[in-house]
Amino acid sequence: MLREHLALAVARAEVEDREVALLHVGVDSFNLVNDSLGRDGGDAALREIALRLRDLAGPTRIVARPGADQFCVMLADARGDADRLTEIVAGQIGAALHDPIEVDGVRFELTASTGASVFPHDARDATSLIRHAEAAMHDAKAIGAGTLALYSGDTSDAYQRLVLPLRLRTALERHEFVLEYQPIFSLPERRLVAAEALLRHADPRRGLVSPRDFLPVAEHTGLIEPIGKWVISTVCAQSREWRLSGLALPVTINVSLRQLRDDAFAGLVEREANDHGIEARDLILEITETTAMSDPRCVEPPLRALHESGFRIAIDDFGTGYSSLARLRQMPVDVVKLDRALVTNTPTDDGARRLLNATIRLVDALGMTAVAEGVETHDELAVVSDARCGLVQGFHLGRPQSPADMTDLLRAEHRPATPPTRN
């Protein structure tokens, strides 16, 4: 039945120029449930998982169980945002399994590793989508329990997938990675107050390569750790240069779950900051809402250690509907970056505008600073400003740019930028 529904969704998407995403969910360490509670207990747990997945999927999405401890979720009719949608649903799945399951009076929590493939980018038919989503799920399990992996190459491009890890190592050795910086402005004065560092691969043959094309492989192979170290070191060096020029500007750095699972990560950040002579407030460590909620017991200790050392913590893509507000309140978070989904349609949709206003008030009430991401039009900026969101980021005010261009933008401010502060 899944194959039939998927084939119909693909055919419709091809005609209507839309996307279809398939998530393959593998429950982590489910053998422990069977070993502890027996097969009947394991079956009861699987039925509970199925009910939770069906509830979060609603009537418009297909949920299936291909076998054993694995499930599939089909997301049809996506309009160019399938990657973001998969992250949202994967986070919802993680949150659904994080709530304790009770079988025969025994309460326990589970995690799930999720792989995703998307039509038409990763596959052109239902069979290939299923195969690629399952392959991505195994990649996710190799990275670590509770993670999401996007399919990083199809069978027709097996050669590229084979050589990409070596290419990434070579890129690191040859200094082919570059950083662009996207400005973050304060409202209503539109003053530059921070920037987000965005990683690019300057491939000699293909030009600037999006991180979507190489980060999944970097995560899977562990290359994300040396690449991440390079990012931190490079940002620290740039921050020092700006500070010595009287242009102090806090920079947010994206951090992956695999980096946070490294016990030495917090020490690495502190050491790089000290070696470059920059202040802790010059760096903001940014993790996605999915990462924050997928494995809180792993994520919180390094974040808390960094926060206690003076570094600020940001949650990215907030407001997509699956995070626990109680967990957010307990985490050492200073900055909350509101997902573009909260901004889109606000100029014409009263309900969307009310939701945006309520989310900003919630963030303010928690003593955190809100940043509206993905503001791309004048009307969206007006809505965000009316909602009294303190900070804004998006193409309408500033696109990602080179360090030199960012320096020119800083100088045009005629005074050092003031970093975003906690309320």
Secondary structure, 3 states (H helix, E strand, C coil): CHHHHHHHHHHHHHHHCCEEEEEEEEECCCHHHHHHHHHHHHHHHHHHHHHHHHHHHCCCCEEEEEECCEEEEEEEEECCCHHHHHHHHHHHHHHHHHCCEEECCEEECCCEEEEEEEECCCCCCHHHHHHHHHHHHHHHHHHCCCCEEECCCCHHHHHHHHHHHHHHHHHHHCCCEEEEEEEEEECCCCEEEEEEEEEEEEECCCEEECHHHCHHHHHHHCCHHHHHHHHHHHHHHHHHHHHHCCCCCCEEEECCHHHHCCCCHHHHHHHHHHHCCCCHHHEEEEEEHHHHHHCHHHHHHHHHHHHHCCCEEEEEEECCCCCCHHHHHHCCCCEEEECHHHCCCCCCCHHHHHHHHHHHHHHHHCCCEEEECCCCCHHHHHHHHHCCCCEECCCCCCCCECHHHHHHHHHHCCCCCCCCCCC
